[in-house]
Amino acid sequence: MSKKLIFAVTGALFATLAFTAPASALTMKECSAKYKAAKADGSAKDVKWNDFRAKFCGADAAAADAADEKDITATADNKEPAKPTMKAPKGVTFPKAVDKKYASETPGKGRLHTCVDSYRANKEAGTLNDLKWIQKGGGYWSLCTAAIKAGG
């Protein structure tokens, strides 16, 4: 046998195995329809698309269908987002609301830009006291976002 034939057969076999979906897996179109139906009847109100797809449309979806479909909401994380575990060092200031010059942006981008401006002002004033923009336990970004959400 020639090397070209061996490589061709091996490549074809690999492609067949790698790109074939399991028989029990739903197609993306079927999964989308199932997700929309679950959203419409309210059983998946807090479940995100990726979580739903992984749980109810994968290879073991048929087994999960029978056991778990009635309790889709149990897979959703209904808790509040984790609060920053770190308290702000003394002297660090946070804005109470999104700056007016960022009012036309989306809420997330407005908070980001307002917090960046405030972080730079604190950095220039030397009041950060080793607080970094992002750090484990809650950096300036996390604390600032929480302050804006609480104040506004």
Buried (B, 14 or more C-beta within 10 A) or exposed (E): EEEEEEEEEEEEEEEEEEEEEEEEBBEEEEBBEBBEEBBEEEBBEEBEEEBBBEBBBBEEBEEBBEEBBEEBBEBBEEEEEEEBEBEBBEEBEBBEBBBEEBEEBEEEEBBBBBBBBBBEEBEEEEBBEEBEBEEEEBBBBBBBBBBBEEEE
